[in-house]
Amino acid sequence: MCGIVGYIGGRDCADVLMDGLEKLEYRGYDSAGIAVFEKNARSPGGTISTVKTRGKLKCMADKLAAEGKPEGFCGIGHTRWATHGEPSDINSHPHSNGRVTIVHNGIIENYTELKEFLSEKGYSFVSQTDSEIVACLLDFYFDGSDPLRAIMETVKELRGSYALGILFKDFPDHVYATRKGSPLIVGLGDSEYFIASDIPAFLKYTKDYAILDDDEIVAIDNGGVKFFDVHGIAVKKQIHTADWDIEQAQKCGYPHYMLKEIYEQPDVVEKTLDSIITDGVPDFSGIGLTDELLRGVKRVFVVACGTAMHAGIVARYAVEKLARVPVAVEIASEFRYMDPIVGEDDLVILVSQSGETADTIASLELAKSRGAKTLAVVNVKYSAIARGADMCIHTLAGPEIAVASTKAYMVQITVLYALAFRFAYARGNILESEMKRLTAQLYNAPKAIRDVIDNKDECQFIASQLVNVETLFFIGRGFDYALSLEGSLKLKEITYIHSEAYAAGELKHGTISLIEHNIPVITVATQRNILAKTVSNMEEVKARGATIIAVCRKGTEFAEGTVDIELKLNIGDELDDMLIPLPTVCALQLIAYYTSVLRGIDPDKPRNLAKSVTTE
Ligand code: F6R
């Protein structure tokens, strides 16, 4: 959601900013802009040139070509995902009032009050954004000589969340930044420095970076980088080195990131397993998640959003089945405001790819404040959730660029299965031999996923049957229901086809009235213990004219006439039914991907969506 990039160094700034913004495109945006100190503006009162426009970066590139690219070595850039005010040239960032130019990610909740205050002081506004207020407030507090003080005074007044990149006209070749609740990192190159919302924006130039913490301020000039706390006291920061390489953040010949990320799944599952399995069993004692702790847990909450929350539903079925501990799966935006009954006997698991999702961060804080033990399952190292939780398991999916999450979900459920096995063992519900057997089965998943990818033609065929439909349903029971939720979300977010997922037995309690002739019902039917029940539900919708697409194990037989299209996964006894979601979700991802492509949509950047939801 919004991307920020800033640069100071010896390269052409506009090129670096545009390149960085392109790497942040995955975050979702509807307009873009840059502001650059003109290279001849190295004395106070220098010129800052701003170019911004509604639309994608291609529109920016066209505008830069038409109007001339600002020439300079220091500047800030932004991709905007509209919150206050429609996507338009005027509402695009950077915003400026003459002396101060800013880019902003987040939401200023008290912007109406601040606008009134600033209006009384004689300020006027050109955009409908909350962000422009910040430029004016900075100007109000700026005495012409002390940018740091202006920032300190300004942030005292702001409520909400923000990451800010700031240029002061009187301080050419200086970039300032601060943040609260929205991510911002500082890239440290060789005599060149960056600010960015995420690592890929500068990975091409440096792997070294520092994380700006909430309320900290960074001041950067050609001489280097200085960090300050909210009181203006200098702080020393830890330098991290990114373990991603540039290829991981590129398409590498694939038509889309989403397809590349689907193909990477067998490898990232293996890598993630290797990081949590010791001597053939899951072992989390290194992060403090000991058998003793697991034995003492009375209840588990899995709190997350979207796809990560769907991973929690898989976890619920696995943990309850094996460890016999009650598990509640909660949507983070609900959990944070529902005054949950949660306390010190509970384990709250926060699942997140980005580790920066605003509602999940707030849920983590709430759980901590109630004394619960908190465990993060997070893909992005050093992200807010990874750092904030008592314990953290890192999933090793590598950078996930496509908006629709695929490989991150895959490794989330991999880790959560392993956790379920250890949980069950720690509580005496399964023997070590069973924990070993289940772990060995998890290691069979990569091959099974590869097999689904090798047989992608079948998913392509199903996609060709869905390309013109307006609405469809996914149904399933147990783990198949968890998969239906995820398959349906994946499909609707990147194809814009209306899709709903139902527990198969629930459909006839209302929704079956929507079933008409030829409405596709994708039935996930991999769970053999309840197959007969699922088949009954298939028959019910078939009798009302639905087209049935069944996703099942090899060897599953349906009565003649029940199923219109079968996708039989080539999976035998190497995977228990409990683990079959691993390859099955890959098939559902491929169906969504190919349907999106056939409908002429870019699956990597679906409309209205942002990769990292840093506002609530
Ligand atoms: C859907 C998708 C989203 C995210 C959700 C949480 O494909 O990617 O539903 O899963 O926004 O994001 P993270 O995992 O970063 O907390």
Boltz pocket constraint, residues with backbone or C-beta under 6 A from the ligand:
constraints:
  - pocket:
      binder: B
      contacts: [[A, 305], [A, 306], [A, 307], [A, 308], [A, 309], [A, 351], [A, 352], [A, 353], [A, 354], [A, 355], [A, 356], [A, 357], [A, 360], [A, 403], [A, 404], [A, 405], [A, 406], [A, 489], [A, 490], [A, 493], [A, 610], [A, 611], [A, 612], [A, 613]]
      max_distance: 6.0
